[in-house]
Amino acid sequence: MLFTIDRSQQKPVQNQLREQIIAALMKGQLVAGEKMPSSRKLAKDLKISRTTVMIVYDKLVEGNFLVAAPRSGYRVSDIAAKTDKPPPMNPGAEMPNTVKWEKWFDSRLGAQRNIVKPLNWQDYPYPFVYGQPDASLFPLPAWRECSRQAMSRLAMRDWANDAVMADDPELVTEIRSKLLPKRGIYADRSEILITLGAQNALYLIAAVLMREGMTVGIEDPGYPDARNIFDRRGAFLIPLGVDEDGVVIDENVARSEILYVTPSHQYPTTVTLSPERRKALLTSVAENNALLIEDDFESDTNYRGDAVPALKSEDRDGRVIYVGSLSKSMFPGLRLGFIVAPERLIKELRTLRRLMLRHAPSNNQRTTALFIAQGYHLSYIHKLHQAYGERWHRMAAALNTHLPGMTTAPRFGGTSFWIKGPGGLDSEALAARALDQGVVLEPGAVHFMEPAEGARYFRLGFSSIALDRIEEGIKRLAALL
Amino acid sequence: MLFTIDRSQQKPVQNQLREQIIAALMKGQLVAGEKMPSSRKLAKDLKISRTTVMIVYDKLVEGNFLVAAPRSGYRVSDIAAKTDKPPPMNPGAEMPNTVKWEKWFDSRLGAQRNIVKPLNWQDYPYPFVYGQPDASLFPLPAWRECSRQAMSRLAMRDWANDAVMADDPELVTEIRSKLLPKRGIYADRSEILITLGAQNALYLIAAVLMREGMTVGIEDPGYPDARNIFDRRGAFLIPLGVDEDGVVIDENVARSEILYVTPSHQYPTTVTLSPERRKALLTSVAENNALLIEDDFESDTNYRGDAVPALKSEDRDGRVIYVGSLSKSMFPGLRLGFIVAPERLIKELRTLRRLMLRHAPSNNQRTTALFIAQGYHLSYIHKLHQAYGERWHRMAAALNTHLPGMTTAPRFGGTSFWIKGPGGLDSEALAARALDQGVVLEPGAVHFMEPAEGARYFRLGFSSIALDRIEEGIKRLAALL
């Protein structure tokens, strides 16, 4: 009995059967000319409908894996004979480890601190995790429709080939004409580069611009992945303080050769850089002949109607390198982001990207371009705004009631609240105790250059928690505090 | 007149109209409540069918962009009012360039030599280009079907979230159970990492293992992208000679701390490493406590039934780092590859990949897994074999007739022939003259560490040239020589 059906699997029964027949054929368990069990018998043995078996058999005939012979049923086609049989496993080749790997590695990489979420956070009733969108809101039928269009024989001519250096011109057009203007940015095609998500954008920028010992200012608290990426380049990291008006403009800003900031919506505190600070920051950068990386993540989450244009829109020296994300407003697994910067820098980044990965997958670039061009992105953003806006208000109210004074509501929207717990709080310990109550939260220490400074802080994301669970979750948390 | 239809565009008329309405809405050219032209009038003005206009209008109603009012036609919905209007362009913000960019850059990156193809190679009748598959052979309906399955609401739960470190378990299963055994490799899940194509695999390996001044042996001639990637790490590159038995085992092999080789099918000469050399190479690597990177590109192109297992299958010390490509056997724009190596190294590579780009796009990983599991990959490979095999025989015959003695037919298949022209030939000049005759070929110099050594060589790819064009193309080339 070669085949088994497991009804507890998510995979449809048809797929299970088809995949097992293909696997048997490739392993040589089914050979060319061999007679397949009759649909009646197989259906009975596997306790599935005969129609299912017949559909699978017919599809396999269509794919030339089986041959249907009149009155004698189905036989394995000669594709089985033409398929390379795996050579036997080489004795002793189970990958022993005689290599002392540690001596080959750079110890810096392994020592980096990262955000860690419980892998099974979806199993908890109050998951205040950050950065995981509510997949049920995503318009799958629209994405499927765009994907189908991107996979037409005609469109495929554009993207099947290795584009080497180039990005999908249609995606560049959409970013340029629809996404950037909303942020006050008007860029030429040659000033835009598509990346494998915003994080890949930061990696490319760091690899091109940062060198051992260069002074790089980063917000503290700030985005741990950016810190880790810059650290990997051997940069000397300078902490830039953050208060309720955003990053503090002081001598640390002046000392930085490159600055990394999240002005519209500081990560992780959610504060928006004040107009005065914006001016002061750009002035300081110009006076010190420095460069500024603006990470405009979550630029599409603004529930209060007072969106602040990107800092890049006020850049009069070409010193601002703008990083945008498409994953945040589509789905993170898509891994698409982009950089807007002066043409000469984009050219250098493109040369490095060619070396690193050539380009983002062409089919996803085209599908995303269609998704934006046909308005699906716009209506998805509206849907997200509504859903996240409601949760945002519910969060603000619950926090105000149960944890008064511990947070500043984000001015620009976003998908989280940053909480300053009471002095002496150990948010790591709190997170562990909260899990017992079904509440998932993110301790703050990982966002700080000095972990001890962040012990009293934590973050509550609300993109993955149901509206009606918010109040109870906050209440349980308050009880623990 | 806001809208225009351009019939010379590939884009379907429906899409053109829909996209222009969305664009007008986002730019504020259409405002909430505004009456749309009647389908009759718009159809007349644009010279398109009224049905087309009605379908577009109905779809826009479905997407809440338009509202259909009984007897009064279609109006713009209030989504237009809720959409952020772009702030005006900031005067003086057209990205001037006051930054002296060159001083920020590493001059090494800009100086690298790359393969350059005429961008419009598809316009020439005899395109002997390399590495561009024949898109007409790709089973688009099967890919669409898998893509549709990967985009089910249920499956999306698996891949919509940011997987951070993880790869799609189903793709790992397929690589492990169907692709690797054919190469004689039996690996554990923890020994496999998915990358953004084989080139990204090399970049990751170099970034983890290579340091300034480390001695790295590369085949000469060899793969220019690998040479460039290792050069970017500051490695000291040692040329390894190549003859008709593959890479020559000499003191340069012994001196290399890391070796990069393409044993099954040497790039670009197409020769297969002989059994004696295979043994000698592995022995030398073990004796010198070195590491070996095996690039098994085009492992699925073997028209002669004598596939050689991967070197990795004989690795008894865990010193072979295997790099495989899925782009070659699917479509290059997909950008999927993988690494097989000891678990400890994979762990380190995964940590770096997390920093660089997190992971390959999840939807493509899942679609590819289904494409392999359901046998479509297998039958596509068969189809490719047949088509490329025919072209391979035609090429071999034509070269034998018109350019006798100038090439060794590849033992392992592949998609190109490597030609040693007469002494004193300048293949760059030949390529330029051949273009005038409609023939595209690739000069050999870029594959050599010393470009002058490669002047007499060139490469003829046959994956993109029609079978019946081969002989005439070679004939024209012979006439030029």
Interface residues (C-beta under 8 A of the other chain):
Chain A: Q10 N15 R18 E19 I21 I22 A23 L25 M26 L60 G63 N64 F65 I79 K82 T83 D84 P86 P87 M89 N90 G92 A93 E94 M95 P96 N97 T98 V99 W101 W104 F105 D106 L109 G110 Q112 N114 G131 Q132 P133 A135 F138 L140 A142 W143 R144 S147 R148 Q149 M151 S152 R153 L154 A155 M156 R157 W159 A160 N161 D162 A163 S177 K178 P181 K182 G184 Y186 A187 D188 E191 L196 G197 Q199 N200 Y203 V208 L209 D225 N228 I229 R232 A286 N289 L291 N302 A307 P309 S313 E314 D315 R316 D317 G318 R319 S327 F331 P332 G333 L334 R335 L336 P342 E343 R344 L345 E348 T351 L352 R354 L355 M356 L357 R358 H359 A360 P361 S362 N363 N364 L370 A373 Q374 G375 Y376 L378 S379 H382
Chain B: Q10 N15 R18 E19 I22 A23 L25 M26 L60 G63 N64 F65 I79 K82 T83 D84 P86 P87 M89 N90 G92 A93 E94 M95 P96 N97 T98 V99 W101 W104 F105 D106 L109 G110 Q112 N114 G131 Q132 P133 A135 F138 L140 A142 W143 R144 S147 R148 Q149 M151 S152 R153 L154 A155 M156 R157 W159 A160 N161 D162 A163 S177 K178 P181 K182 G184 Y186 A187 D188 E191 L196 G197 Q199 N200 Y203 V208 L209 R211 D225 N228 I229 R232 A286 N289 L291 N302 A307 P309 S313 E314 D315 R316 D317 G318 R319 S327 F331 P332 G333 L334 R335 L336 P342 E343 R344 L345 E348 T351 L352 R354 L355 M356 L357 R358 H359 A360 P361 S362 N363 N364 L370 A373 Q374 G375 Y376 L378 S379 H382
